[in-house]
Amino acid sequence: MTGEHSPTVRRRRLAAELRALREAAKLTCEDVADHMECSASKISRVETGRVSVSPRDVRDMLSLYGVDAQHRDSLVQLARESRQKGWWHAYSDTIQPRFATYVGLEDAAAEIRTYEVNLVPGLLQTEDYARSVISAGNMSGTQEDVERRVALRMARHPALTGSDPPQLWAVLDEGVLHRAVGGRGQFLGFRNIAA
């Protein structure tokens, strides 16, 4: 799977490039912040990929760093693309920002490795298994909350069955295979992802 399509990966790539260019220009975050009339913490958040940055701010930063026009144009375009919303944005009412970042990286991954002691990994769960697990952990939420979370978990599955799926390595405790979740009819929560 290619990371080119994930806004999360684009934002992180842009962040790394901006930091490297600032350091090559021998400027501090404070220097850039003074020039752009913003806080140094904003520059730091941009350079760590925690926030997206406007194409205009990228253009201003790159001018300050003395970046040539061709490189500047490609990074400004990358800034535009990094501000697009991933498919998971439709679940913003359900997903926490940290997990949104995780899903964005998962969506672009070439390889995924997971270790689970208690449950079938989310990417391999059936809808009924996921519903049982999410319901058990959702003490204060509504049934609608449960269904939104299940829908999000199911929406992650196409990453494994697309045209260029990541290689998935899942290490499970044997107990996961023997543990009944959601009653006898839902003994095992694995999805069949074989083509």
Secondary structure per residue as TSV (DSSP state, phi and psi in degrees):
chain	resnum	aa	ss	phi	psi
A	1	M	-	360.0	141.5
A	2	T	-	-98.9	137.9
A	3	G	G	-78.5	-2.4
A	4	E	G	-63.8	-23.9
A	5	H	G	-94.3	-8.3
A	6	S	-	-92.2	122.7
A	7	P	H	-62.4	-28.6
A	8	T	H	-63.2	-45.5
A	9	V	H	-68.7	-40.8
A	10	R	H	-60.2	-44.2
A	11	R	H	-62.4	-41.6
A	12	R	H	-69.1	-37.6
A	13	R	H	-64.9	-44.8
A	14	L	H	-60.9	-43.6
A	15	A	H	-57.9	-46.8
A	16	A	H	-63.5	-40.9
A	17	E	H	-64.9	-44.0
A	18	L	H	-62.7	-41.8
A	19	R	H	-63.9	-45.9
A	20	A	H	-61.1	-40.8
A	21	L	H	-68.4	-38.6
A	22	R	H	-63.4	-45.5
A	23	E	H	-64.5	-37.8
A	24	A	H	-64.9	-31.0
A	25	A	T	-81.5	0.0
A	26	K	T	57.3	44.8
A	27	L	-	-115.5	151.8
A	28	T	-	-97.0	167.5
A	29	C	H	-59.3	-36.9
A	30	E	H	-64.3	-39.9
A	31	D	H	-60.3	-46.3
A	32	V	H	-66.5	-42.1
A	33	A	H	-61.6	-42.6
A	34	D	H	-60.3	-44.4
A	35	H	H	-64.4	-39.1
A	36	M	H	-91.8	-1.5
A	37	E	T	55.9	53.0
A	38	C	S	-142.4	-175.5
A	39	S	-	-86.8	153.0
A	40	A	H	-64.9	-30.4
A	41	S	H	-66.4	-31.2
A	42	K	H	-64.0	-44.7
A	43	I	H	-62.2	-41.8
A	44	S	H	-62.7	-44.3
A	45	R	H	-64.2	-36.9
A	46	V	H	-64.9	-44.0
A	47	E	H	-73.9	-14.5
A	48	T	T	-100.5	-2.1
A	49	G	T	77.7	13.2
A	50	R	S	-76.0	-24.6
A	51	V	S	-131.8	153.1
A	52	S	-	-81.9	162.8
A	53	V	-	-128.2	143.4
A	54	S	-	-73.0	150.3
A	55	P	H	-56.5	-35.4
A	56	R	H	-63.6	-45.2
A	57	D	H	-63.4	-39.2
A	58	V	H	-62.3	-45.0
A	59	R	H	-58.6	-44.3
A	60	D	H	-64.7	-42.2
A	61	M	H	-63.8	-44.6
A	62	L	H	-67.5	-33.5
A	63	S	H	-63.8	-43.9
A	64	L	H	-60.9	-36.4
A	65	Y	H	-81.0	-7.2
A	66	G	T	74.0	33.1
A	67	V	-	-80.1	138.6
A	68	D	-	-65.8	159.2
A	69	A	H	-59.1	-42.4
A	70	Q	H	-64.4	-46.9
A	71	H	H	-65.2	-39.9
A	72	R	H	-61.2	-45.2
A	73	D	H	-61.6	-40.1
A	74	S	H	-68.7	-36.3
A	75	L	H	-74.5	-33.0
A	76	V	H	-65.5	-39.9
A	77	Q	H	-64.6	-40.2
A	78	L	H	-61.5	-37.8
A	79	A	H	-62.8	-41.7
A	80	R	H	-60.6	-46.3
A	81	E	H	-68.4	-31.8
A	82	S	H	-72.5	-16.2
A	83	R	T	-88.5	-5.7
A	84	Q	S	-68.8	156.8
A	85	K	-	-92.5	136.1
A	86	G	-	-77.8	167.3
A	87	W	G	-57.9	-29.1
A	88	W	G	-71.3	-13.2
A	89	H	G	-61.8	-27.5
A	90	A	G	-63.2	-15.7
A	91	Y	G	-106.9	22.6
A	92	S	T	-61.6	-21.4
A	93	D	T	-74.6	-14.1
A	94	T	T	-113.1	-31.4
A	95	I	-	-99.2	137.0
A	96	Q	-	-80.7	150.1
A	97	P	H	-53.8	-40.6
A	98	R	H	-62.5	-40.9
A	99	F	H	-73.1	-30.7
A	100	A	H	-61.2	-40.8
A	101	T	H	-62.5	-43.8
A	102	Y	H	-59.6	-47.0
A	103	V	H	-63.5	-38.8
A	104	G	H	-62.6	-39.3
A	105	L	H	-73.3	-39.6
A	106	E	H	-60.3	-40.6
A	107	D	H	-63.0	-25.8
A	108	A	H	-104.4	-0.8
A	109	A	-	-69.3	145.6
A	110	A	S	-91.5	-24.4
A	111	E	E	-147.2	137.6
A	112	I	E	-125.6	129.9
A	113	R	E	-121.7	132.6
A	114	T	E	-140.5	149.3
A	115	Y	E	-129.8	126.8
A	116	E	E	-130.4	134.9
A	117	V	S	-98.5	-36.6
A	118	N	S	-110.2	-27.8
A	119	L	S	-135.7	162.0
A	120	V	-	-66.9	136.5
A	121	P	-	-56.5	144.1
A	122	G	G	-52.0	-38.7
A	123	L	G	-66.5	-18.0
A	124	L	G	-109.8	1.5
A	125	Q	B	-77.0	143.4
A	126	T	-	-77.4	166.5
A	127	E	H	-62.2	-44.3
A	128	D	H	-65.7	-40.4
A	129	Y	H	-63.1	-47.6
A	130	A	H	-60.1	-42.9
A	131	R	H	-60.5	-42.0
A	132	S	H	-64.8	-45.5
A	133	V	H	-65.0	-46.3
A	134	I	H	-67.4	-40.7
A	135	S	H	-61.3	-40.9
A	136	A	H	-64.3	-32.4
A	137	G	H	-95.0	-1.1
A	138	N	-	-107.3	73.0
A	139	M	S	-68.7	-34.9
A	140	S	S	-108.1	-4.5
A	141	G	S	-86.4	171.1
A	142	T	-	-93.7	170.9
A	143	Q	H	-63.3	-33.0
A	144	E	H	-62.7	-40.0
A	145	D	H	-60.8	-43.9
A	146	V	H	-60.1	-47.1
A	147	E	H	-64.9	-35.6
A	148	R	H	-65.8	-40.5
A	149	R	H	-68.2	-38.5
A	150	V	H	-64.0	-43.8
A	151	A	H	-60.2	-41.2
A	152	L	H	-62.2	-46.1
A	153	R	H	-61.6	-40.9
A	154	M	H	-70.0	-31.8
A	155	A	H	-68.0	-19.7
A	156	R	T	-76.8	-21.0
A	157	H	T	-61.4	-37.4
A	158	P	H	-56.2	-22.0
A	159	A	H	-57.7	-30.3
A	160	L	H	-87.1	-14.0
A	161	T	H	-120.9	7.0
A	162	G	S	-72.4	-170.3
A	163	S	S	-70.3	-27.5
A	164	D	S	-136.9	69.2
A	165	P	-	-71.0	155.0
A	166	P	-	-73.3	158.0
A	167	Q	E	-78.8	128.2
A	168	L	E	-111.4	127.3
A	169	W	E	-116.9	118.7
A	170	A	E	-123.7	119.7
A	171	V	E	-106.3	123.3
A	172	L	E	-122.5	145.5
A	173	D	-	-68.5	140.8
A	174	E	H	-56.8	-29.6
A	175	G	H	-58.8	-29.1
A	176	V	H	-59.3	-36.5
A	177	L	H	-74.0	-22.3
A	178	H	H	-104.0	-11.5
A	179	R	-	-82.1	122.2
A	180	A	-	-78.9	129.1
A	181	V	-	-122.8	124.4
A	182	G	S	80.7	16.5
A	183	G	S	99.0	173.6
A	184	R	G	-61.8	-36.4
A	185	G	G	-68.8	-14.8
A	186	Q	G	-120.9	43.0
A	187	F	-	-52.9	-49.0
A	188	L	-	-122.1	133.5
A	189	G	-	-101.0	19.8
A	190	F	B	-78.6	139.7
A	191	R	-	-88.5	147.4
A	192	N	-	-88.7	111.9
A	193	I	-	-106.4	5.6
A	194	A	-	-66.7	138.9
A	195	A	-	-75.1	360.0
